[in-house]
Amino acid sequence: MAVLEKLTSQQAIDLENKYGAHNYHPLPVVLCKGKGVFVWDIEGKKYYDFLSAYSAVNQGHCHPKIVGAMMEQAQTLTLTSRAFFNDKLGEYEKFASEFFGFDKLLPMNTGAEAVETALKICRKWAYEKKGISENNAQVIVCNNNFHGRTTTIISFSNDPVARDNFGPYTAGFIKIEYDNIKALKEALENNKNIAGFLVEPIQGEAGVYVPSDNYLTEAKALCKKHNVLFIADEVQTGIARTGRLLATCGTCSCADKNCSERPNVKPDILILGKALSGGAYPVSAVLADDAIMEVIKPGNHGSTFGGNPVAAVVAIAALEVVRDEKLAENAYQLGELFRSEINTYIETSNIVTLVRGKGLLNAIVINDDEDSDTAWNICIALKENGLLAKPTHGNIIRFAPPLVMNKEQLLDCVAIITKTLKTFE
């Protein structure tokens, strides 16, 4: 096959299957172009993107401001490593720290790297500031969590697909039930070596599980009482996805008019990734105040690409788009509309049992067991009808379109979704 010969979708799939490791099970669609809320396959068919690269493309595909910043910087200076200063990193660190209300930022590349970074900071803080004996620090995590797939992270996963046959595993983690304050309270009271509590404000990969309204607030209060760091993994829920700049809210301005009735928690350590770059470049970050971040000294942690100038300008542009285009507000309003429309459909549905979520991070639960292929087949049918989504945990379909979507487009997508679901009733 000539290098410049245009592939068909099947040829592209065959190439991946032959030469690529089989570590994903993609929907059978081969995309070659994206703009805003739309993507196109090789044959030219147009689709609504209702996954947004797992919420990395909140600002829409190929946003001109983000791509423009990346292209300009890529022609000027791409990488120096952290052996030297560059003229963009400090500007980015200042912008993002002030944007989210923290003293300092440690730049990395991927969400999993950022989680690993947060764990290292937490442990070092526990030994040097809290006084826990070295190698005895414990971090509390939640069942059904998803924080990545590195060796350390899968050590505290209870997903057998991600975990089995990758041991020996990293010690130092205590697993408790998600959205269970009593379990957290007992874990904190019964162990003096707890350094941190790592939690997703909404468990996305597990099926968009939204905790009780008071869960995060009470969890943060318990952590403060026991001098334990509250670590929020907002890699997927952050950057306006849930209708607020952060799902924990913290000190950010938010669009949720009922904010006083919802979580308003500032994490001790905040983990960001995905939409921090608008999906244009791998960018992640860990943010904390000086009393925590100062435990990191030269040589303790780093990355050749972390903090490179392209990442810095891309992240600033991506956050400016979120702010200037009021994407949190749009996600909040469209999310309310989406759940209302889907709930109306559910009233007469036999195939969907419920819809849940916040902002434009939502999921529907299919009336079948986790081992069935019904949700997968629905997603195949959605693809045929011009909308791309993906199942998670067998009988759950996650819906997370780019936040630049408008009301007319959302209602068009609801029509596609309900029309497709009706064929499975």
VMD Tcl script that draws the C-alpha trace (Angstrom):
set ca {
  {0.00 0.00 0.00}
  {1.48 3.37 -1.00}
  {2.16 5.71 1.91}
  {-0.01 8.48 0.46}
  {-2.85 6.19 -0.64}
  {-6.10 7.08 1.09}
  {-7.25 4.36 3.45}
  {-10.72 3.01 3.83}
  {-12.09 2.64 7.35}
  {-11.63 -1.13 7.25}
  {-8.03 -0.78 6.07}
  {-7.27 1.60 8.94}
  {-8.86 -0.79 11.44}
  {-6.94 -3.72 9.98}
  {-3.65 -1.84 10.30}
  {-4.26 -1.10 13.98}
  {-5.29 -4.68 14.65}
  {-2.18 -6.06 12.96}
  {0.50 -3.65 14.19}
  {-0.92 -2.14 17.37}
  {-1.23 -3.63 20.84}
  {-4.83 -4.64 21.53}
  {-5.24 -2.56 24.68}
  {-8.45 -0.83 23.56}
  {-11.76 -1.98 22.11}
  {-12.84 1.00 19.97}
  {-16.18 1.53 18.31}
  {-15.75 0.58 14.62}
  {-15.46 4.10 13.26}
  {-12.29 5.71 11.86}
  {-12.19 9.47 12.37}
  {-10.05 11.83 10.32}
  {-11.43 15.32 11.02}
  {-13.03 17.28 13.84}
  {-14.50 20.74 14.26}
  {-16.51 21.99 17.21}
  {-19.02 19.33 18.26}
  {-18.60 17.30 15.07}
  {-16.21 14.64 13.77}
  {-16.00 13.01 10.34}
  {-14.92 9.53 9.33}
  {-12.69 8.60 6.41}
  {-15.66 8.14 4.10}
  {-16.90 11.63 4.96}
  {-19.81 10.76 7.26}
  {-20.47 13.41 9.92}
  {-21.17 12.60 13.56}
  {-21.96 14.39 16.79}
  {-19.17 13.60 19.25}
  {-20.81 12.61 22.53}
  {-17.65 11.43 24.26}
  {-15.28 14.41 23.79}
  {-12.22 12.15 24.14}
  {-13.33 11.32 27.69}
  {-13.89 15.05 28.40}
  {-10.55 16.20 26.99}
  {-12.22 18.16 24.17}
  {-14.49 20.33 26.30}
  {-13.64 23.36 24.17}
  {-14.62 21.55 20.97}
  {-12.46 19.92 18.33}
  {-9.65 22.05 16.89}
  {-10.65 25.27 18.63}
  {-8.95 27.99 16.55}
  {-7.59 29.91 19.55}
  {-6.00 26.81 21.07}
  {-4.66 25.48 17.77}
  {-3.38 28.94 16.87}
  {-1.46 29.27 20.14}
  {0.02 25.80 19.65}
  {1.10 26.43 16.07}
  {2.69 29.78 16.84}
  {4.67 28.39 19.76}
  {5.63 25.22 17.88}
  {7.38 27.37 15.30}
  {9.28 29.28 17.97}
  {10.38 26.91 20.74}
  {8.98 23.49 21.58}
  {11.15 21.98 24.30}
  {14.11 22.88 26.49}
  {13.54 20.39 29.34}
  {13.54 21.80 32.86}
  {17.35 22.03 32.78}
  {16.70 25.62 31.72}
  {13.98 28.21 32.25}
  {11.67 29.03 29.35}
  {9.71 32.22 28.80}
  {6.23 30.61 28.87}
  {6.16 28.31 31.89}
  {6.12 30.99 34.58}
  {3.31 32.83 32.82}
  {1.27 29.61 32.68}
  {1.95 28.71 36.31}
  {0.86 32.18 37.45}
  {-2.23 32.19 35.22}
  {-3.44 28.72 36.23}
  {-2.62 29.12 39.93}
  {-4.67 32.31 40.10}
  {-7.39 30.85 37.88}
  {-8.01 27.99 40.32}
  {-7.08 29.76 43.55}
  {-3.84 28.02 44.58}
  {-0.29 29.17 45.35}
  {1.64 26.83 43.09}
  {1.39 24.44 40.15}
  {3.53 21.43 39.26}
  {3.28 20.73 35.51}
  {3.07 17.25 34.02}
  {1.71 15.70 30.83}
  {-1.00 13.09 31.45}
  {-3.72 12.52 34.00}
  {-2.09 9.37 35.37}
  {1.21 11.23 35.77}
  {-0.60 13.95 37.68}
  {-2.21 11.41 40.02}
  {1.19 9.80 40.66}
  {2.60 13.27 41.33}
  {-0.14 14.09 43.82}
  {0.47 10.82 45.67}
  {4.19 11.56 45.94}
  {3.54 15.06 47.23}
  {1.02 13.73 49.72}
  {3.39 11.10 51.08}
  {6.33 13.50 51.34}
  {4.13 16.01 53.15}
  {3.02 13.25 55.55}
  {6.60 12.39 56.48}
  {8.01 15.91 56.62}
  {5.04 17.93 57.88}
  {2.64 15.56 59.64}
  {5.31 13.42 61.23}
  {4.27 9.97 60.01}
  {7.14 7.50 60.16}
  {8.74 6.93 56.76}
  {7.19 4.17 54.62}
  {4.10 3.99 56.85}
  {1.88 6.58 55.12}
  {-1.52 5.35 53.97}
  {-3.82 6.95 51.40}
  {-7.57 6.29 51.45}
  {-9.19 5.65 48.06}
  {-12.68 4.62 46.96}
  {-13.99 1.41 45.48}
  {-14.74 1.60 41.74}
  {-12.27 4.45 41.35}
  {-10.52 5.24 38.09}
  {-7.35 7.33 38.34}
  {-5.33 5.80 35.49}
  {-3.51 2.57 34.74}
  {0.04 2.90 36.05}
  {1.33 0.17 38.34}
  {0.75 2.22 41.48}
  {-2.74 3.29 40.46}
  {-3.97 -0.17 39.51}
  {-2.69 -1.35 42.89}
  {-5.72 0.31 44.46}
  {-8.19 -0.47 41.66}
  {-10.86 -3.12 42.07}
  {-11.38 -3.47 38.31}
  {-10.06 -6.95 37.47}
  {-9.50 -6.08 33.80}
  {-7.15 -3.23 34.73}
  {-5.54 -5.04 37.66}
  {-5.23 -8.79 37.15}
  {-1.81 -10.24 36.28}
  {0.06 -6.96 36.73}
  {1.32 -7.56 40.29}
  {3.12 -7.34 42.60}
  {1.17 -4.28 43.64}
  {2.13 -1.11 45.46}
  {1.19 -1.05 49.14}
  {-0.06 1.89 51.19}
  {-3.71 2.22 50.17}
  {-6.97 1.66 52.05}
  {-10.15 1.17 49.98}
  {-13.54 2.27 51.25}
  {-17.01 2.58 49.76}
  {-17.62 5.70 47.66}
  {-20.16 8.21 48.99}
  {-19.98 6.68 52.47}
  {-19.02 9.24 55.10}
  {-19.25 6.68 57.89}
  {-16.66 4.48 56.17}
  {-14.32 7.46 55.74}
  {-14.81 8.51 59.37}
  {-13.97 5.01 60.62}
  {-10.88 4.76 58.42}
  {-9.59 8.09 59.69}
  {-10.29 7.34 63.33}
  {-8.74 3.89 63.28}
  {-5.43 4.72 61.62}
  {-3.00 7.48 62.63}
  {-0.90 6.98 59.50}
  {-3.41 8.39 57.00}
  {-1.76 10.95 54.76}
  {-4.51 11.69 52.26}
  {-7.93 10.91 50.82}
  {-7.94 10.62 47.01}
  {-11.39 10.95 45.47}
  {-13.19 11.72 42.23}
  {-15.94 14.32 42.80}
  {-18.01 12.24 40.37}
  {-16.92 8.72 39.47}
  {-16.89 9.02 35.69}
  {-15.45 5.74 34.42}
  {-17.50 3.81 36.96}
  {-20.67 5.08 35.27}
  {-21.05 8.76 36.23}
  {-21.89 8.13 39.88}
  {-22.80 11.43 41.55}
  {-22.35 11.41 45.33}
  {-24.75 12.84 47.89}
  {-24.86 16.62 48.02}
  {-23.01 16.80 51.35}
  {-20.47 14.05 50.69}
  {-17.51 16.12 49.54}
  {-18.13 18.86 52.09}
  {-18.26 16.38 54.96}
  {-15.27 14.48 53.61}
  {-13.17 17.64 53.48}
  {-14.20 18.53 57.04}
  {-13.17 15.08 58.27}
  {-9.83 15.35 56.49}
  {-9.19 18.74 58.05}
  {-10.08 17.41 61.52}
  {-7.59 14.55 61.19}
  {-4.88 16.59 59.43}
  {-5.25 14.56 56.24}
  {-4.91 15.98 52.71}
  {-8.08 16.05 50.62}
  {-6.96 15.22 47.08}
  {-9.50 15.83 44.28}
  {-8.95 14.06 40.98}
  {-10.71 16.45 38.59}
  {-8.99 15.17 35.45}
  {-12.39 14.35 33.95}
  {-14.79 16.47 36.04}
  {-12.79 19.70 35.97}
  {-12.58 22.53 33.43}
  {-16.34 23.28 33.28}
  {-17.55 19.75 32.44}
  {-20.06 19.51 35.31}
  {-21.46 23.03 34.92}
  {-18.89 24.57 37.24}
  {-15.23 25.31 36.69}
  {-14.51 22.50 39.15}
  {-16.92 19.87 40.41}
  {-15.63 20.61 43.91}
  {-16.20 24.31 43.16}
  {-13.66 25.54 45.73}
  {-12.91 29.23 45.28}
  {-13.86 29.37 41.59}
  {-16.73 31.35 40.17}
  {-19.46 29.04 38.99}
  {-22.69 29.06 37.03}
  {-24.66 26.92 39.42}
  {-27.25 29.20 41.01}
  {-27.79 26.62 43.75}
  {-24.08 26.55 44.59}
  {-24.75 27.07 48.30}
  {-26.65 23.76 48.32}
  {-23.93 21.86 46.48}
  {-20.26 21.01 47.24}
  {-18.10 24.08 47.74}
  {-14.81 22.54 48.73}
  {-11.25 23.67 48.08}
  {-9.06 20.56 47.77}
  {-5.69 20.52 49.48}
  {-4.32 19.04 46.26}
  {-6.09 19.48 42.91}
  {-5.35 17.20 39.96}
  {-6.15 18.41 36.43}
  {-5.60 17.10 32.91}
  {-7.57 16.33 29.74}
  {-9.42 19.60 28.94}
  {-6.58 21.61 30.48}
  {-5.32 21.62 26.88}
  {-8.64 21.36 25.08}
  {-7.46 18.01 23.74}
  {-4.78 19.62 21.59}
  {-1.71 18.50 23.55}
  {-0.91 16.35 26.60}
  {-1.06 18.73 29.59}
  {-1.75 17.94 33.23}
  {-1.12 19.73 36.48}
  {-1.12 19.36 40.24}
  {-2.01 22.45 42.26}
  {-1.55 23.09 45.98}
  {-0.73 25.88 48.39}
  {2.81 26.63 49.54}
  {2.61 24.70 52.83}
  {2.10 21.50 50.85}
  {3.97 22.11 47.59}
  {7.14 23.31 49.32}
  {8.04 19.71 50.26}
  {9.05 19.12 46.64}
  {12.72 19.96 46.11}
  {15.04 19.77 43.07}
  {15.46 16.17 42.00}
  {12.37 14.88 43.81}
  {10.12 14.79 40.76}
  {10.05 15.85 37.13}
  {9.41 15.16 33.48}
  {11.35 16.02 30.34}
  {8.21 17.32 28.66}
  {6.40 18.63 31.76}
  {6.18 22.41 31.62}
  {7.32 22.72 28.02}
  {6.48 26.02 26.28}
  {3.95 24.52 23.87}
  {2.01 22.98 26.75}
  {2.12 26.27 28.63}
  {0.63 28.42 25.89}
  {-1.92 25.76 24.95}
  {-3.16 25.50 28.55}
  {-3.52 29.26 28.93}
  {-5.48 29.45 25.68}
  {-7.68 26.52 26.69}
  {-8.57 28.09 30.04}
  {-9.23 31.45 28.40}
  {-11.70 29.77 26.05}
  {-13.52 28.23 29.02}
  {-13.72 31.62 30.70}
  {-14.46 33.83 27.70}
  {-17.03 31.53 26.09}
  {-18.74 30.84 29.43}
  {-18.54 27.09 28.94}
  {-19.37 26.27 32.56}
  {-22.61 28.21 32.28}
  {-23.44 26.52 28.98}
  {-22.71 23.06 30.40}
  {-24.93 23.73 33.40}
  {-27.90 24.91 31.33}
  {-27.63 22.23 28.64}
  {-27.11 19.53 31.25}
  {-30.35 20.46 32.97}
  {-32.12 20.35 29.60}
  {-30.55 17.02 28.62}
  {-31.57 15.23 31.81}
  {-35.06 16.70 31.65}
  {-35.56 15.49 28.07}
  {-34.15 12.03 28.78}
  {-36.24 11.71 31.94}
  {-39.35 12.48 29.89}
  {-38.40 9.62 27.57}
  {-37.67 7.27 30.48}
  {-41.24 7.68 31.78}
  {-42.44 5.40 28.97}
  {-39.25 3.42 28.39}
  {-38.49 -0.22 29.08}
  {-34.88 -0.06 27.92}
  {-33.54 2.85 30.06}
  {-33.96 2.85 33.82}
  {-32.41 6.21 34.73}
  {-30.22 9.11 33.70}
  {-27.74 10.74 36.08}
  {-25.03 13.35 35.97}
  {-24.05 16.97 36.39}
  {-23.64 19.53 33.66}
  {-22.72 17.76 30.45}
  {-21.28 14.69 32.15}
  {-24.18 12.23 32.08}
  {-24.96 8.56 31.72}
  {-27.98 6.39 31.09}
  {-28.40 2.96 32.64}
  {-29.64 0.30 30.26}
  {-32.18 -2.22 31.54}
  {-29.88 -5.22 31.19}
  {-27.02 -6.78 33.16}
  {-23.36 -5.76 32.92}
  {-22.44 -8.86 30.96}
  {-24.91 -8.11 28.17}
  {-24.01 -6.47 24.85}
  {-27.15 -4.31 24.72}
  {-25.38 -1.03 25.53}
  {-22.69 -1.80 22.95}
  {-25.32 -2.54 20.32}
  {-27.12 0.70 21.15}
  {-23.86 2.60 20.63}
  {-23.40 0.87 17.26}
  {-26.92 1.98 16.31}
  {-26.21 5.52 17.55}
  {-23.15 5.58 15.30}
  {-25.28 4.60 12.33}
  {-27.63 7.47 13.23}
  {-24.80 10.01 13.41}
  {-23.88 10.17 17.10}
  {-20.81 8.67 18.82}
  {-20.90 7.43 22.41}
  {-19.33 4.53 24.27}
  {-20.52 2.08 26.93}
  {-18.84 1.75 30.31}
  {-19.25 -1.18 32.68}
  {-21.44 -3.13 30.30}
  {-24.88 -1.61 30.75}
  {-24.08 2.11 31.10}
  {-23.67 4.61 28.26}
  {-21.82 7.84 29.02}
  {-22.84 11.04 27.23}
  {-20.34 13.91 27.33}
  {-20.42 16.23 24.30}
  {-18.10 19.21 23.83}
  {-19.21 22.15 25.95}
  {-19.44 24.45 22.92}
  {-22.65 22.67 21.92}
  {-25.73 24.88 21.58}
  {-29.37 24.20 22.51}
  {-30.48 23.38 18.96}
  {-27.68 20.84 18.57}
  {-28.40 19.29 21.95}
  {-32.08 18.80 21.13}
  {-31.09 17.29 17.79}
  {-28.87 14.84 19.68}
  {-31.66 14.01 22.14}
  {-33.85 13.20 19.16}
  {-31.17 10.88 17.74}
  {-30.70 9.18 21.12}
  {-34.41 8.63 21.79}
  {-35.10 7.50 18.23}
  {-32.31 4.95 18.54}
  {-33.38 3.74 21.97}
  {-36.94 3.17 20.75}
  {-35.68 0.53 18.36}
  {-34.45 -1.47 21.36}
  {-37.66 -1.21 23.40}
}
mol new
graphics top color blue
foreach p $ca { graphics top sphere $p radius 0.5 }
foreach p [lrange $ca 0 end-1] q [lrange $ca 1 end] { graphics top cylinder $p $q radius 0.2 }
display resetview
